[in-house]
Amino acid sequence: MKHGYPSKNDSESCQYSLLDFDSDEEYSHFFYKVRSETLETIKAASLLAPDIMYTHVEEWLTSHVKKTTSTGTSDKQLCNLFSPSYLEWDALSQVFYC
């Protein structure tokens, strides 16, 4: 979800962002609003069915740890704020926080 800033050209969604948002700040505000609403939905779902949610998060964490340890990339690539690996770890940390 962090791809598609109007000022960048790193994703196909950047062209759509130019139509909807006037600046990166406006896009960031919308992104964080959607992110917080998504996390609230996850919190509500985990209250209704915690065993299903924790099982899913456990599978997600296990697969990501295996993927991260088997990746032959350098630490510099893993620490990039826009790398898929960083974005997935960031999402995982937010779900754990719920």
C-alpha positions as CSV (number, residue, x, y, z in Angstrom):
1,M,0.0,0.0,0.0
2,K,2.9,2.4,0.3
3,H,3.5,2.3,-3.4
4,G,1.9,4.8,-5.7
5,Y,3.0,8.2,-4.4
6,P,2.0,10.8,-7.0
7,S,5.6,12.2,-7.2
8,K,7.1,8.8,-7.9
9,N,7.0,6.5,-10.9
10,D,7.8,3.2,-9.1
11,S,4.4,1.5,-9.7
12,E,1.5,1.5,-12.1
13,S,-0.7,3.0,-9.4
14,C,1.3,6.2,-9.5
15,Q,-0.6,7.3,-12.6
16,Y,-3.9,6.8,-10.8
17,S,-2.7,8.6,-7.7
18,L,-2.0,11.6,-9.9
19,L,-5.7,11.7,-10.7
20,D,-6.9,11.4,-7.1
21,F,-4.3,13.3,-5.1
22,D,-2.6,16.6,-5.5
23,S,0.5,15.9,-3.4
24,D,2.4,13.2,-1.5
25,E,1.1,14.6,1.8
26,E,-2.5,14.2,0.7
27,Y,-1.7,10.6,-0.4
28,S,0.0,9.9,2.9
29,H,-2.9,11.2,4.9
30,F,-5.3,9.0,2.9
31,F,-2.9,6.0,3.3
32,Y,-2.7,6.3,7.1
33,K,-6.5,6.8,7.3
34,V,-7.1,3.6,5.4
35,R,-4.4,1.8,7.4
36,S,-6.0,2.8,10.7
37,E,-9.5,1.7,9.5
38,T,-8.0,-1.7,8.4
39,L,-6.4,-2.2,11.8
40,E,-9.6,-1.4,13.5
41,T,-11.3,-4.1,11.4
42,I,-8.6,-6.6,12.3
43,K,-9.1,-5.8,16.0
44,A,-12.9,-6.3,15.7
45,A,-12.4,-9.6,13.8
46,S,-9.9,-10.8,16.4
47,L,-12.5,-10.2,19.1
48,L,-15.1,-12.3,17.3
49,A,-12.8,-15.2,16.3
50,P,-9.4,-14.9,18.1
51,D,-8.4,-18.5,17.3
52,I,-8.8,-18.0,13.6
53,M,-7.0,-14.7,13.6
54,Y,-4.0,-16.0,15.6
55,T,-3.7,-19.0,13.4
56,H,-3.6,-16.9,10.3
57,V,-1.0,-14.5,11.9
58,E,1.1,-17.5,13.0
59,E,1.1,-18.9,9.4
60,W,1.9,-15.4,8.0
61,L,4.8,-14.9,10.5
62,T,6.2,-18.4,9.9
63,S,6.1,-18.0,6.1
64,H,7.7,-14.6,6.3
65,V,10.5,-15.7,8.6
66,K,11.3,-18.6,6.3
67,K,11.2,-16.3,3.3
68,T,13.5,-13.7,5.0
69,T,16.1,-16.2,6.1
70,S,16.2,-17.9,2.7
71,T,16.6,-14.6,0.8
72,G,20.1,-14.0,-0.5
73,T,19.8,-10.3,-0.6
74,S,22.0,-7.9,1.3
75,D,20.9,-6.1,4.5
76,K,20.7,-2.8,2.6
77,Q,18.0,-4.1,0.3
78,L,16.0,-5.6,3.2
79,C,16.0,-2.3,5.1
80,N,14.7,-0.2,2.3
81,L,11.4,1.6,3.4
82,F,9.7,0.6,0.2
83,S,11.0,-2.9,-0.2
84,P,8.3,-5.6,-0.1
85,S,10.0,-7.4,2.8
86,Y,10.0,-4.2,4.9
87,L,6.4,-3.5,4.1
88,E,5.3,-7.0,5.1
89,W,7.2,-6.8,8.4
90,D,5.6,-3.5,9.0
91,A,2.2,-4.9,8.4
92,L,2.9,-7.9,10.6
93,S,4.0,-5.6,13.5
94,Q,0.8,-3.6,13.2
95,V,-1.3,-6.8,13.3
96,F,0.6,-8.0,16.4
97,Y,-0.1,-4.7,18.0
98,C,-3.8,-5.2,17.6
